[in-house]
Amino acid sequence: MLDRLEPQSPDALLALIKLHAADPRGDKIDLGVGVYRTEEGATPVFAAIKAAEQRLVEEQDSKSYLGPEGDTGFVNALMPWIFGEDATMGGRIAGMQTPGGTGAVRLAAALAQKAGMTRLYMGVPSWPNHAQIFADLELEAVPFDHANADGTADLDAVLRAIRAASPDEGVLLHGCCHNPTGIDYRPQEWERIAEAFEASGAFPIIDIAYQGLGRGLEEDASGLRKVLSKVPEAFIAYSCDKNFGMYRDRVGAFYILCDGTEMLDKAFSNANALARASWSMPPDHGAAAVRLILRDNELTQMWQDELDEMRARMRQVRDRLAEAGMAGSVDLAPLAAQNGLFSMLPVTKEQVVKLREEHAIYMAGSGRINVAGLTTGNIDRFIDALAAVTG
Ligand SMILES: Cc1ncc(COP(=O)(O)O)c(C=O)c1O
């Protein structure tokens, strides 16, 4: 039976990790994998997480099953950070824990499909797994251009998509720190997007995987809040894997906004059933640690300080790149206005290979770079190599 299966190509980024690991050159630079790195090139466990884990070890008295909704204390503690002071929008939002942001996106897509959605609009490029998840569920993903060539968001394209979508068609948006371009909508642009959703009735699916890594915790959630304030229904997929540094612990949440409690209960019960049939219940450890942090003022402050430091470092790297201006044919100036871990450079696949082979610089074939892979020690070498390869 298994002979009928077609071999699948390995994930390109995971293959890049292996290539980088096998490269003996001492000055190699990894801009491929999407994790935060310190000035020393490390991806350490947050001190706030270590402290929360210590408490868990001492205080957790059972590892008995929870339910498909996971740690509801975690789900609720996160809500004011995402949705603001009126965290349930008057009882209109409910959520559940998921295995990472990926689990939340998967659950959003599966529930949308169960409710009759067959098509959604999606800005491209996007996080590659979006297209894979939709294809796996046989949801048609209609692409629109996310960005203009000058490094700004293509607002007209997203507005056209929202107007074209019917109420049972979705439009997928990144809440902040767009992956892979780093290009986010500005506050006035979110305003227009929210109004377009209100006018068209299209169903918003908002994926927010990097809150706090762009402009700040509040700022990064403000676009999403604008949209939610104008629509009757929406799905929100959330990841704590970057802003708590929990990558492998798989910490995420899926939230549903509905027009009334009865409808919310019905939608939630369906999400619950889908989760039960998919992973039964999410892994507990990371979410429990996040709950402990968010329920303790001291740990919350510690976490925010660590997040502030990460954001400031990435801002410094972006400013230094932008200061360089042109590197060969690549204009680095727009990177200062972009957010989060990623930006896309207009380089060809051949130039990406040259950077890797001749300069030991590793980046995705698409030209996506992880700015956190750059440090004061290697950034000038990167700019020079980019100039040499594209000049
Ligand atoms: C836009 C976006 N959504 C979701 C995810 C998934 O995050 P997680 O690792 O929590 O599954 C990512 C991770 O790369 C992402 O970039």
The ligand as a MOL file (V3000), in Angstrom:
LIG
                    3D

  0  0  0     0  0            999 V3000
M  V30 BEGIN CTAB
M  V30 COUNTS 16 16 0 0 0
M  V30 BEGIN ATOM
M  V30 1 C 3.1270 33.7350 10.5950 0
M  V30 2 C 3.3680 32.5220 11.4230 0
M  V30 3 N 2.3230 31.8700 11.9400 0
M  V30 4 C 2.4850 30.7790 12.7030 0
M  V30 5 C 3.7370 30.2730 12.9750 0
M  V30 6 C 3.8420 29.0300 13.8070 0
M  V30 7 O 4.3910 29.1860 15.0250 0
M  V30 8 P 4.6130 27.9700 16.0160 0
M  V30 9 O 6.0570 27.6540 15.9940 0
M  V30 10 O 4.1070 28.4500 17.3130 0
M  V30 11 O 3.7880 26.8130 15.5060 0
M  V30 12 C 4.8560 30.9230 12.4590 0
M  V30 13 C 6.1850 30.3780 12.7350 0
M  V30 14 O 7.1410 30.4380 12.0630 0
M  V30 15 C 4.6680 32.0780 11.6610 0
M  V30 16 O 5.6990 32.7390 11.1420 0
M  V30 END ATOM
M  V30 BEGIN BOND
M  V30 1 1 1 2
M  V30 2 1 2 3
M  V30 3 2 2 15
M  V30 4 2 3 4
M  V30 5 1 4 5
M  V30 6 1 5 6
M  V30 7 2 5 12
M  V30 8 1 6 7
M  V30 9 1 7 8
M  V30 10 2 8 9
M  V30 11 1 8 10
M  V30 12 1 8 11
M  V30 13 1 12 13
M  V30 14 1 12 15
M  V30 15 2 13 14
M  V30 16 1 15 16
M  V30 END BOND
M  V30 END CTAB
M  END
